[in-house]
Amino acid sequence: MAYIIAEPCIGTKDTACVDVCPVDCIHPTKEESQFEEVDQLYIDPETCIDCAACEPACPVEAIFAEDETPEQWTNYIEKNADWYALPPDEFEAKWGVPGKKE
């Protein structure tokens, strides 16, 4: 199980979660070129160690354990994983927002 970032992050992108993550699994950070381009932050499910440090740090309560994600935002489980797994053009075609550029 990993944590995910859901809809409340859109337009907010507060990076308090990035600051407390011990494994650097939340991107893009303010230092990354894509930070201004994307509408939200994403958690890499392959890197997340389920420590939950990010959840209380989020000021808009956008972070959830996968199995505790509210029903209306369960599609964000797939969206977070896709941002790391899909090529940018495929992500954008599927989700309508920029994908992760390497």
Secondary structure by P-SEA (a helix, b strand, c coil): cbbbbcccccccccccccccccccccccccccccccccccccccccccccccccccccccccccccccccccccaaaaaaaaaacccaaaaaaacccccccc
